[in-house]
Amino acid sequence: MREHGGPEVLELQDLERPSYEADELLIRVAAAGLNPVDTQVRSGDWVPDEMGEPPMVLGWDVAGMVEEAGDSTSGFAPGDRVFGMPRFPGLARADAEYVAAPASQIAPTPDSLSDEQAGALPLAGLTAWQALVDTAAVGEGDRVLIQAAAGGVGHLAVQIARARGAHMVGTASAAKHDFLRELGVDEPVDYSAGPVQEAVSEVDVVIDTVSEDDAGLLASLDTLREDGRLVVIAGDLTDPVKDAAARQGKRATEMLVHPDQAGLMALAALAEKRRLRVVIEESFPLERAAEAHERLESGRVSGKLLLTV
Ligand SMILES: NC(=O)c1ccc[n+]([C@@H]2O[C@H](COP(=O)([O-])OP(=O)(O)OC[C@H]3O[C@@H](n4cnc5c(N)ncnc54)[C@H](OP(=O)(O)O)[C@@H]3O)[C@@H](O)[C@H]2O)c1
């Protein structure tokens, strides 16, 4: 894209292949997942520091094949299938034929995942993993609420928490409750039927991937038992929400996903054990990226959207 704006600013352009450092891999991209952050950067709602001169290439999720491996990398060879979410929140420039990525932020793609599934997994999967495991330490018997359980992050979070032995509660519109049950949600909750805190209480952990204002986060806080943990994914953890959490004896944490090879390998291991399924609502060839952005911005996607190269 040459400027920020609506989906129409996205164009297909021929650029030089990216150069790569000694500790990096040059990856031939097969599939690149789409995430709300792509639409936020495209529209100018969030402009990364290193945006640089146009044209700018969006995209963080990548799956494909190692084309060349830098001299100081180890464990990777040309032809290996790999996936990852390099450099975030720095630019990865993944919506392209080739991506240069630090080898330390990339992992082998497991046999159980196609390139398409692996391309849709990294950013949403790492967000879910880092929220549930690294931040909230979800374990056996925890009662966990996922707000927006049908979305990109949510549908993976449900399965990860379920695999750790949690009892799952998840919000979505009623039409998606069968989908939630298939993912492993024990108690689907229709968020349009009334305030969530009237339908859900005494949970140990809430992962909130939808609330962008204090009212939504305070409602999530209300569903927690004393000493419960709220992880804020979509909005900002403001002082009023922090104060309310402290008054109620609950913990609230804001989280930003980061590149994480160990996390990728944990996701791959779950996929190998058939405990994690990546649901792709639709794949779009790179030249139809604008259409994919429009669909994502509807806010109604189940699972993930993908760009294929
Ligand atoms: N902090 C981080 O590091 C980080 C990382 C990744 C994503 N995020 C943020 O997390 C948010 C979610 O990302 P995503 O990729 O999961 O988005 P997404 O896939 O676009 O989410 C779409 C889903 O949200 C559901 N939804 C919409 N409004 C809802 C509501 N009020 N209650 C319950 N469900 C609702 C929709 O279900 P219905 O059709 O049933 O409404 C739909 O299935 C975004 O704001 C994104 O920017 C943050």
The ligand as a Gaussian input file, in Angstrom:
#p B3LYP/6-31G(d) Opt

LIG

0 1
 N       -3.213000      -7.872000      22.386000
 C       -2.801000      -8.614000      21.381000
 O       -1.627000      -8.980000      21.316000
 C       -3.781000      -9.025000      20.328000
 C       -3.480000     -10.107000      19.495000
 C       -4.444000     -10.547000      18.588000
 C       -5.660000      -9.872000      18.485000
 N       -5.883000      -8.792000      19.281000
 C       -7.184000      -8.086000      19.218000
 O       -8.168000      -9.008000      19.678000
 C       -9.395000      -8.766000      19.002000
 C       -9.920000     -10.069000      18.438000
 O       -9.075000     -10.528000      17.395000
 P       -9.559000     -11.736000      16.491000
 O       -8.515000     -12.001000      15.476000
 O      -10.037000     -12.853000      17.327000
 O      -10.847000     -11.034000      15.786000
 P      -11.950000     -11.640000      14.841000
 O      -11.582000     -12.997000      14.384000
 O      -12.240000     -10.622000      13.783000
 O      -13.254000     -11.750000      15.794000
 C      -14.477000     -11.968000      15.168000
 C      -15.416000     -12.667000      16.128000
 O      -15.778000     -11.789000      17.194000
 C      -17.083000     -12.140000      17.609000
 N      -17.710000     -11.032000      18.308000
 C      -17.893000      -9.774000      17.849000
 N      -18.499000      -9.020000      18.799000
 C      -18.671000      -9.829000      19.878000
 C      -19.221000      -9.632000      21.183000
 N      -19.696000      -8.437000      21.568000
 N      -19.193000     -10.660000      22.046000
 C      -18.708000     -11.865000      21.685000
 N      -18.203000     -12.119000      20.452000
 C      -18.178000     -11.101000      19.569000
 C      -17.787000     -12.530000      16.327000
 O      -18.812000     -13.457000      16.639000
 P      -20.345000     -13.061000      16.335000
 O      -20.453000     -13.030000      14.829000
 O      -21.111000     -14.112000      17.012000
 O      -20.547000     -11.668000      16.904000
 C      -16.686000     -13.132000      15.454000
 O      -16.727000     -14.544000      15.440000
 C       -9.117000      -7.659000      18.001000
 O       -9.479000      -6.426000      18.580000
 C       -7.619000      -7.707000      17.827000
 O       -7.073000      -6.460000      17.436000
 C       -4.980000      -8.353000      20.198000

